[in-house]
Amino acid sequence: MDEFMQLAIAEAQQGLAEGGLPIGSVLVHKGKVLGQGHNRRIQQESTILHGEMDALENAGRLPASVYKDSVLYTTLSPCAMCSGTILLYGIPKVVIAENQNFLGEEALLVSRGVEIEQLNDQSCINMMADFIANNPKLWHEDIGED
């Protein structure tokens, strides 16, 4: 596993340690980390701070040309909100640790020309499955379900 996904996993573990959801993300441009983050919806009482959104926020304001030449790493398949942001900024590639616990909008991303690399990482699968089993209410809130 490459160093960028390892950073995303470390972010997910940090989110879990803080009492939030274990989802981490890293935005990389030409081998350099621009921003990294983790799901902080619980910690920040936020409606939108999913892992991908936090990483993009932490990257700060960037020219469109930078996004169009970047890779987004995430520990969980991106939801509709995060996928919309990926499409809006033209991020061409997303590396996903797992989509067994949640299959986001991968088909939409692919249909719009985004390259998806799916790792099926067992440690991420287990971490998310354990969280969902132990925190079903928080999980369903995070994905917009009752």
N, C-alpha and C positions, 0 to 999 in steps of 0.2 A: 504494500500500500504506500502511496506517495506521501510526502510530507504535508501536502495541503489538505488531504483528507484526514490525516492524523490531527492537524490543527482543528478541523471541523469537529472531529470526535471529541477532542479536548474541550471545545466550546460546549458541546452537548452535555458532557459530563459536568461542566461548571454550572450549566443551567439546572441540571438535576440537583446538584449540591446546594443551589440557592433556593430550592423548593419549586422550581419551574419545570417546564417540559424539556426533555433531553434531545433537543434538536439544535445542531450547530451548522454554521455556514462560513465560507471564506470566499472572497472575491480576489482573483489573481489576474494580474496583467503582466505578460511577458516574464513569468517566473517570479514576480514580486507581489507580495500580499498587499493589497490596497485597503482591505477592510475585513474584519472577522467579527462574528457575533453569535449569539444564541437566542433562542426563544425567551423573551422576557415579558410575555404578556402578564403573567401572574405577578412577577416582581415589580413591574412598573405600572400595573393596573392599566395596561395598554390594550387597545383593540387590534393593533396591527403589527406589533413587534414579534413576528415569527422570526426564526433564525436567519432566513435569507434577507428579510427586511432589515434586521438589525445589522447584518454585515454590510449591506448597501448603505445604510445610514452612517455607519462608522467609517466607511470609505470617504464620505463627504461628497460634495458636489464635484462632478467630473465631466469632462467634455464627452459628447456622444461617441467620438472616435475611440476613446479609451474603453467604454463598455463594449463596443463592437469588436474589440480585439482582446476580450477577457474571457475567463472561465470561472464559473460559479460552482463551488463544491458545496454539497449539502448532505446531511446525514439521513434525510428523509425526502421522499418524492415531493416536489413542490405542489402546494395547493393552488387553487385558482387565483388567489390574490398574488402570491409570489410568482406564479407563472405569468400573470399579466404584467408584472413589473419586469420580468426577464424579457418578455416580448417588447414592451414599451421601450426599453433601453437597448434592445438589439443584441443582448448577450448571446453569442453564437454556440456556446457549449456549456452543458451542465453535467457534472459528475455527481452521481447519486449513490450513497452508500447502501440504501435499501428502500424497497417499495412493497415489502411483504405485509407490513402492518397498515400501510396507507398508500394507495395508488393515486397519486395526484393527477395533474394535467399533462402527463408525459405525451399522450397522443396528440394533444393540442400543440405542444411545443414542437414535436417532430413534424406535424403538418405545416408548421410555419418556418421550417428550415433549421430548427435548433438541433444540434447534435447532442444525443443523450448517451452517456456512458453509465451503465448500471453495474455496480460492484457486487451486490448481494452479500454484503459484509455481515457475517453471523453475529459479531459483537454488537453491531447497531440493531440488527433484528431483535436480539435478545433484550437489549437495553430498552427499546421502545415497547416490546411486548410486555415486559415487566412493568413499565410505567403505566401502560393502558390497563393492565390487570389490577394494579394497585390504586389507580386514580381515574376510573372511568368517567366521572363527572367532569374533571378538568380536561380530559382528552376530548370529550364530545363538545365541550364549550369551545375548545381551540379550533375545531374543524367545523364549527357552525351547526352542530346538531343538538337536539334536546336529549 
